[in-house]
């Protein structure tokens, strides 16, 4: 019998429910911050934050301490809608010109829809006397993920990206190495291409690679319907030279690049734990940190959990690398992805008084020292987004006590290279609709309902329908604005040569 992944996660994992990419088990409802006590006699002004899930609310509460809240005269009230429902709940209110929330955390991909409903950051920060250290934000997060048509509308909260994590024990074991060499004629090593990744996953799958008497799986991903399958597909698609649209707004997802990406994904279906098509972040992470899979493609906060002795069974056997690339027309292409991320904005529909107070709250939890501490903090699911965080020497000693003195430095190096090479999320009006349409068809392929080409052709048809609903010319203008930025970053579509 293979190992069964425990559905009961440790406390630390529960804290990291949204870790970078969100979760399908986020708590719904609201809660008043534990930091918002009864200090002082003056009645506090409630600042309501849509924080997606409890893990993010806990991070904000940790840094907005009681003295700060007392001085500001506010209490924090959190609502948690979960990744899947957050967009629809917020947009439903915005469309009516109202907002229950004074601060919203949202995915940068939604900025095209949110732009008309958010208060510009610059003038409000100046009015509130807030110093947001804007020059200390990594350029992609500042110029693309928080800016729309030249106006900054949000501040980063969680800088997301995909990394490849691997179990160093599995890859260094002499028996595993000898068997892999015999079977594939090359050295066992962390995969550099998606083809190698599929081979390594198949090699480890069903093998007792840690010699505990129980066979394990080959790799761990998360393909939960509602967006997750889309993100794991995109990680492959862009490496195969893919791009969302051409300049005329024709979808490229069903190109030869797209079919190659999805077919690669299909190669590892039977090498992943049962239930992967219903797995979110926590299940993907759990398979890796519990020692059930020797590889994991996921958000970079997995590395912190994997090295946390209170949450992980594999300390200190953790390695990190860039996600695989691909051979395209005889050339090696490596384009990681920066999926989701979370940014903080202030809706136009809250009162002027609350807007300034909300800006002071954002200032408090986004300061450079706070952003660094959150990125280093093991249970937190908040990742690096400030330049000063990437430049800190604290990474060099981050995992010394756990017996992996070089891992912290390797981790921040991989993270920085991922940002430099990475492709940003699609960011136009209706992005969530495009994501859901493609995600649905990818899921149909993963569950054997459709062939890869048919699934992607059907998704492309729906993408054209979405574009028509929003208006071809308007969508084309918005897309080419983003596409121009992508090209300036050295990334463009690479059609397969015949």
WORA-V599389 format. One record per residue. N is the residue number from 0. RES is the residue in one letter. SS is DSSP state (a for helix, b for strand, c for the rest). PSI is psi as a letter, one per 40 degrees, with the letter a starting at -180 (* if undefined). OMEGA is omega in radians with two decimals (999 if undefined). Layout:
((N & RES & SS & PSI & OMEGA) (N & RES & SS & PSI & OMEGA))
//
This chain:
((0 & X & c & h & 3.07) (1 & X & c & i & 3.06) (2 & X & c & i & 3.07) (3 & X & c & h & -3.12) (4 & X & c & h & -3.12) (5 & X & c & h & 3.08) (6 & X & c & e & 3.11) (7 & X & c & h & -3.06) (8 & X & c & i & 3.12) (9 & X & c & i & -3.13) (10 & X & a & d & -3.12) (11 & X & a & d & 3.11) (12 & X & a & d & 3.10) (13 & X & a & d & 3.10) (14 & X & a & d & -3.06) (15 & X & c & f & -3.04) (16 & X & c & d & -3.09) (17 & X & c & e & -3.00) (18 & X & c & g & 3.04) (19 & X & c & d & -3.05) (20 & X & c & e & -3.10) (21 & X & c & a & -3.09) (22 & X & c & i & 3.08) (23 & X & c & e & -3.10) (24 & X & c & f & -3.11) (25 & X & c & i & -3.13) (26 & X & c & h & 3.04) (27 & X & c & i & 3.11) (28 & X & b & a & -3.09) (29 & X & b & i & 3.13) (30 & X & b & i & 3.05) (31 & X & b & h & -3.10) (32 & X & c & h & 3.08) (33 & X & c & e & 3.11) (34 & X & c & e & -3.07) (35 & X & c & g & -3.08) (36 & X & c & a & -3.06) (37 & X & c & f & -3.13) (38 & X & c & h & 3.11) (39 & X & c & i & -3.08) (40 & X & c & d & -3.11) (41 & X & c & h & 3.14) (42 & X & c & h & -3.08) (43 & X & c & i & 3.06) (44 & X & b & h & -3.13) (45 & X & b & h & 3.00) (46 & X & b & h & -3.07) (47 & X & b & h & -3.09) (48 & X & b & h & 2.97) (49 & X & b & h & -2.96) (50 & X & c & e & 3.06) (51 & X & c & d & -3.11) (52 & X & c & i & -3.00) (53 & X & a & d & -3.13) (54 & X & a & d & 3.13) (55 & X & a & d & 3.10) (56 & X & a & d & 3.13) (57 & X & a & d & 3.11) (58 & X & a & d & 3.14) (59 & X & a & d & -3.14) (60 & X & a & d & -3.11) (61 & X & a & d & -3.06) (62 & X & a & d & 3.01) (63 & X & c & g & -3.00) (64 & X & c & i & -3.04) (65 & X & a & d & -3.14) (66 & X & a & d & 3.12) (67 & X & a & d & -3.13) (68 & X & a & d & 3.11) (69 & X & a & d & -3.14) (70 & X & a & d & -3.12) (71 & X & a & d & 3.14) (72 & X & c & f & -3.11) (73 & X & b & i & 2.90) (74 & X & b & i & -3.12) (75 & X & b & h & 3.08) (76 & X & b & h & -3.07) (77 & X & b & i & 2.94) (78 & X & b & i & -3.09) (79 & X & b & h & -3.08) (80 & X & c & e & -3.07) (81 & X & c & i & -3.07) (82 & X & a & d & -3.04) (83 & X & a & d & -3.04) (84 & X & a & e & -3.02) (85 & X & a & d & -3.11) (86 & X & a & d & -3.05) (87 & X & a & d & -3.13) (88 & X & a & d & -3.12) (89 & X & a & d & -3.10) (90 & X & a & d & 3.11) (91 & X & a & d & 3.10) (92 & X & a & d & -3.10) (93 & X & a & d & -3.10) (94 & X & c & e & 3.11) (95 & X & c & e & 3.11) (96 & X & c & f & 3.12) (97 & X & c & i & 3.06) (98 & X & c & h & 3.02) (99 & X & c & d & -2.97) (100 & X & c & i & 3.05) (101 & X & c & d & 3.03) (102 & X & b & h & 3.08) (103 & X & b & h & 2.90) (104 & X & b & h & -3.12) (105 & X & b & i & 3.11) (106 & X & c & h & 3.10) (107 & X & a & d & 3.12) (108 & X & a & d & -3.11) (109 & X & a & e & -3.00) (110 & X & a & d & 3.11) (111 & X & a & d & 3.10) (112 & X & a & d & -3.06) (113 & X & a & d & -2.95) (114 & X & a & d & -3.08) (115 & X & a & e & -3.04) (116 & X & a & e & -3.08) (117 & X & b & i & 3.10) (118 & X & c & h & 3.07) (119 & X & c & h & -3.01) (120 & X & a & d & -3.02) (121 & X & a & d & -3.12) (122 & X & a & d & -3.12) (123 & X & a & d & 3.11) (124 & X & a & d & 3.11) (125 & X & a & d & 3.14) (126 & X & a & d & -3.11) (127 & X & a & e & -3.10) (128 & X & c & f & -3.08) (129 & X & c & h & 3.08) (130 & X & c & h & -3.07) (131 & X & c & e & 3.12) (132 & X & c & f & -3.05) (133 & X & a & d & -3.14) (134 & X & a & e & -3.10) (135 & X & a & e & 3.13) (136 & X & b & h & 3.09) (137 & X & c & h & -2.93) (138 & X & a & d & -3.12) (139 & X & a & d & 3.13) (140 & X & a & d & -3.10) (141 & X & a & d & -2.99) (142 & X & a & d & -3.09) (143 & X & c & d & -2.99) (144 & X & c & e & 3.13) (145 & X & c & e & -3.05) (146 & X & b & h & 3.12) (147 & X & b & h & -3.13) (148 & X & c & f & 3.05) (149 & X & c & e & -3.10) (150 & X & b & h & -3.14) (151 & X & b & h & -3.03) (152 & X & c & e & -3.10) (153 & X & c & i & 3.06) (154 & X & b & h & 3.13) (155 & X & b & i & 3.05) (156 & X & b & d & -3.09) (157 & X & b & h & -3.11) (158 & X & c & h & -3.01) (159 & X & c & i & 3.03) (160 & X & c & i & 3.04) (161 & X & b & h & 3.01) (162 & X & b & i & 2.99) (163 & X & b & h & 3.04) (164 & X & b & i & -3.13) (165 & X & b & i & 3.14) (166 & X & b & h & -3.05) (167 & X & a & d & 3.10) (168 & X & a & d & -3.13) (169 & X & a & d & -3.07) (170 & X & a & e & -3.13) (171 & X & a & e & -3.13) (172 & X & c & h & -3.04) (173 & X & a & d & 3.13) (174 & X & a & d & 3.10) (175 & X & a & d & -3.12) (176 & X & a & d & -3.12) (177 & X & a & d & -3.13) (178 & X & a & d & 3.13) (179 & X & a & d & 3.11) (180 & X & a & d & -3.13) (181 & X & a & d & -3.06) (182 & X & a & d & -3.02) (183 & X & a & e & 3.10) (184 & X & c & f & 3.07) (185 & X & c & i & -3.07) (186 & X & c & h & 3.04) (187 & X & c & h & -3.11) (188 & X & c & i & 3.05) (189 & X & c & h & -3.02) (190 & X & c & h & 3.10) (191 & X & c & d & 3.09) (192 & X & b & i & 3.12) (193 & X & a & d & 3.06) (194 & X & a & d & 3.09) (195 & X & a & d & 3.14) (196 & X & a & d & 3.13) (197 & X & a & d & 3.12) (198 & X & a & d & -3.14) (199 & X & a & d & 3.12) (200 & X & a & d & 3.13) (201 & X & a & d & 3.11) (202 & X & a & d & -3.08) (203 & X & a & d & -3.05) (204 & X & c & h & -3.13) (205 & X & c & e & -3.10) (206 & X & c & i & 3.05) (207 & X & c & g & -3.01) (208 & X & c & e & 3.07) (209 & X & c & e & 3.03) (210 & X & c & f & 3.09) (211 & X & c & e & 3.12) (212 & X & c & e & -3.10) (213 & X & c & h & 3.09) (214 & X & c & i & 3.13) (215 & X & c & a & -3.12) (216 & X & b & i & -3.05) (217 & X & c & d & 3.13) (218 & X & b & i & -3.11) (219 & X & b & h & 3.03) (220 & X & c & i & -3.14) (221 & X & c & h & -3.04) (222 & X & c & f & 3.14) (223 & X & c & h & 3.10) (224 & X & c & h & -3.12) (225 & X & c & e & 3.09) (226 & X & c & d & -3.04) (227 & X & a & d & 3.13) (228 & X & a & d & 3.09) (229 & X & a & d & -3.07) (230 & X & a & d & -3.13) (231 & X & a & d & 3.02) (232 & X & a & d & -3.11) (233 & X & a & d & 3.12) (234 & X & a & d & 3.10) (235 & X & a & d & -3.02) (236 & X & a & d & -3.09) (237 & X & c & d & 3.08) (238 & X & c & d & 3.09) (239 & X & c & e & 3.08) (240 & X & c & e & -3.07) (241 & X & c & i & 3.09) (242 & X & c & i & -3.06) (243 & X & c & d & -3.10) (244 & X & b & i & 2.90) (245 & X & c & a & -3.07) (246 & X & c & d & -3.13) (247 & X & c & e & 3.07) (248 & X & c & f & 3.03) (249 & X & c & h & -3.14) (250 & X & b & h & 3.09) (251 & X & c & e & -3.07) (252 & X & c & d & 3.13) (253 & X & c & e & 3.05) (254 & X & c & i & 3.06) (255 & X & a & d & 3.08) (256 & X & a & d & -3.11) (257 & X & a & d & 3.14) (258 & X & a & d & 3.11) (259 & X & a & d & -3.13) (260 & X & a & d & -3.11) (261 & X & a & d & 3.11) (262 & X & a & d & 3.05) (263 & X & a & d & 3.11) (264 & X & a & d & -3.12) (265 & X & a & d & -3.12) (266 & X & c & d & -3.07) (267 & X & c & e & -3.12) (268 & X & a & d & -3.09) (269 & X & a & e & 3.10) (270 & X & a & e & 3.11) (271 & X & b & i & 3.13) (272 & X & c & i & 3.05) (273 & X & c & h & 3.13) (274 & X & c & e & -3.11) (275 & X & a & d & 3.11) (276 & X & a & e & 3.05) (277 & X & a & e & -3.06) (278 & X & c & h & 3.01) (279 & X & c & a & -3.08) (280 & X & a & d & -3.01) (281 & X & a & d & 3.12) (282 & X & a & d & 3.10) (283 & X & a & d & 3.13) (284 & X & a & d & -3.08) (285 & X & a & d & -3.14) (286 & X & a & d & -3.14) (287 & X & a & d & -3.04) (288 & X & a & d & 3.06) (289 & X & c & e & -3.14) (290 & X & c & f & 3.13) (291 & X & c & e & 3.11) (292 & X & b & h & -3.09) (293 & X & c & e & 3.10) (294 & X & b & i & 3.13) (295 & X & b & h & 2.97) (296 & X & b & h & -3.07) (297 & X & b & a & 3.10) (298 & X & b & i & -2.95) (299 & X & c & e & 3.09) (300 & X & c & e & 3.07) (301 & X & a & d & -3.12) (302 & X & a & d & 3.12) (303 & X & a & d & 3.12) (304 & X & a & d & -3.11) (305 & X & a & d & 3.14) (306 & X & c & e & 3.11) (307 & X & c & h & -3.08) (308 & X & c & d & 3.13) (309 & X & c & e & -3.06) (310 & X & c & e & -2.98) (311 & X & c & i & 3.08) (312 & X & c & e & -3.03) (313 & X & c & e & 3.09) (314 & X & c & h & 0.03) (315 & X & c & f & -2.97) (316 & X & c & g & -3.07) (317 & X & b & h & 3.04) (318 & X & b & i & -3.13) (319 & X & b & i & 3.11) (320 & X & b & i & 2.99) (321 & X & c & i & 3.04) (322 & X & c & i & -3.07) (323 & X & c & i & 3.01) (324 & X & b & a & -3.12) (325 & X & b & i & 3.01) (326 & X & b & h & 3.14) (327 & X & b & h & -3.13) (328 & X & c & f & 3.10) (329 & X & c & e & 3.13) (330 & X & b & i & 3.11) (331 & X & b & h & 3.14) (332 & X & b & h & 3.09) (333 & X & c & h & -3.14) (334 & X & c & g & 3.07) (335 & X & c & i & 3.09) (336 & X & b & i & 3.13) (337 & X & c & g & -2.97) (338 & X & c & h & 3.07) (339 & X & c & c & -2.91) (340 & X & c & i & 3.09) (341 & X & b & h & -3.14) (342 & X & b & i & -3.09) (343 & X & b & h & 3.10) (344 & X & b & i & -3.12) (345 & X & c & h & -3.13) (346 & X & b & i & 3.11) (347 & X & c & d & -2.91) (348 & X & c & e & 3.05) (349 & X & c & i & -3.07) (350 & X & c & i & 3.13) (351 & X & a & d & 3.13) (352 & X & a & d & -3.12) (353 & X & a & d & 3.10) (354 & X & a & d & -3.14) (355 & X & a & d & 3.10) (356 & X & a & d & 3.11) (357 & X & a & d & 3.11) (358 & X & a & d & 3.10) (359 & X & a & d & 3.09) (360 & X & a & d & 3.11) (361 & X & a & d & 3.10) (362 & X & a & d & -3.08) (363 & X & a & d & -3.05) (364 & X & a & e & 3.13) (365 & X & c & e & -3.14) (366 & X & c & i & -3.12) (367 & X & a & d & -3.13) (368 & X & a & d & 3.09) (369 & X & a & d & 3.13) (370 & X & a & d & 3.11) (371 & X & a & d & -3.11) (372 & X & a & d & -3.14) (373 & X & a & d & -3.14) (374 & X & a & d & -3.13) (375 & X & a & d & -3.00) (376 & X & c & h & -2.98) (377 & X & c & d & -3.07) (378 & X & c & e & -3.08) (379 & X & c & i & 3.11) (380 & X & c & f & -3.13) (381 & X & c & h & -3.03) (382 & X & c & i & -2.97) (383 & X & c & h & 3.05) (384 & X & c & e & 3.10) (385 & X & b & i & 3.10) (386 & X & a & d & -3.11) (387 & X & a & d & 3.09) (388 & X & a & d & 3.13) (389 & X & a & d & -3.10) (390 & X & a & e & -3.09) (391 & X & c & h & 3.09) (392 & X & a & e & 3.12) (393 & X & a & d & 3.10) (394 & X & a & d & -3.06) (395 & X & a & d & -3.11) (396 & X & a & e & -2.98) (397 & X & c & d & -3.04) (398 & X & c & f & -3.14) (399 & X & c & d & -3.09) (400 & X & c & d & 3.14) (401 & X & c & e & 3.09) (402 & X & c & e & 3.10) (403 & X & c & g & -3.01) (404 & X & c & d & -3.09) (405 & X & c & e & -3.00) (406 & X & a & d & -3.11) (407 & X & a & d & 3.12) (408 & X & a & d & 3.09) (409 & X & a & d & -3.09) (410 & X & a & d & -3.09) (411 & X & a & d & 3.08) (412 & X & a & d & 3.12) (413 & X & a & d & -3.14) (414 & X & a & d & -3.13) (415 & X & a & d & 3.12) (416 & X & a & d & 3.10) (417 & X & a & d & 3.12) (418 & X & a & d & -3.10) (419 & X & a & d & -3.10) (420 & X & a & e & -2.91) (421 & X & c & i & 3.04) (422 & X & b & h & -3.13) (423 & X & c & i & 3.09) (424 & X & c & i & 2.97) (425 & X & c & h & -3.02) (426 & X & c & g & 3.09) (427 & X & c & i & 3.09) (428 & X & c & h & 3.12) (429 & X & c & e & -3.10) (430 & X & a & d & -3.11) (431 & X & a & d & 3.11) (432 & X & a & d & 3.09) (433 & X & a & d & -3.13) (434 & X & a & d & -3.08) (435 & X & a & d & -3.14) (436 & X & a & d & 3.12) (437 & X & a & d & 3.13) (438 & X & a & d & 3.14) (439 & X & a & d & -3.10) (440 & X & a & d & 3.06) (441 & X & a & d & 3.12) (442 & X & a & d & 3.11) (443 & X & a & d & 3.10) (444 & X & a & d & -3.11) (445 & X & a & d & -3.14) (446 & X & c & e & 3.05) (447 & X & c & e & -3.13) (448 & X & c & d & -3.12) (449 & X & c & i & 2.96) (450 & X & c & i & -3.06) (451 & X & a & d & -3.09) (452 & X & a & d & -3.14) (453 & X & a & d & -3.14) (454 & X & a & d & -3.10) (455 & X & a & d & 3.05) (456 & X & a & d & 3.12) (457 & X & a & d & 3.11) (458 & X & a & d & 3.14) (459 & X & a & d & 3.09) (460 & X & a & d & -3.14) (461 & X & a & d & 3.06) (462 & X & a & d & 3.10) (463 & X & a & d & 3.10) (464 & X & a & d & 3.13) (465 & X & a & d & 3.13) (466 & X & a & d & 3.14) (467 & X & a & d & -3.14) (468 & X & a & d & -3.12) (469 & X & a & e & -3.13) (470 & X & c & h & -3.05) (471 & X & a & d & -3.06) (472 & X & a & d & 3.13) (473 & X & a & d & -3.13) (474 & X & a & d & 3.14) (475 & X & a & d & 3.13) (476 & X & a & d & -3.13) (477 & X & a & d & -3.12) (478 & X & a & d & -3.11) (479 & X & a & d & 3.02) (480 & X & a & d & 3.10) (481 & X & a & d & -3.10) (482 & X & a & d & 3.10) (483 & X & a & d & 3.11) (484 & X & a & d & 3.12) (485 & X & a & d & 3.13) (486 & X & a & d & 3.11) (487 & X & a & d & 3.12) (488 & X & c & e & 3.08) (489 & X & c & e & -3.11) (490 & X & c & h & 3.10) (491 & X & c & i & 3.11) (492 & X & c & h & 3.10) (493 & X & c & g & 3.13) (494 & X & c & i & 3.10) (495 & X & c & h & 3.07) (496 & X & c & i & -3.13) (497 & X & c & * & 999))
//
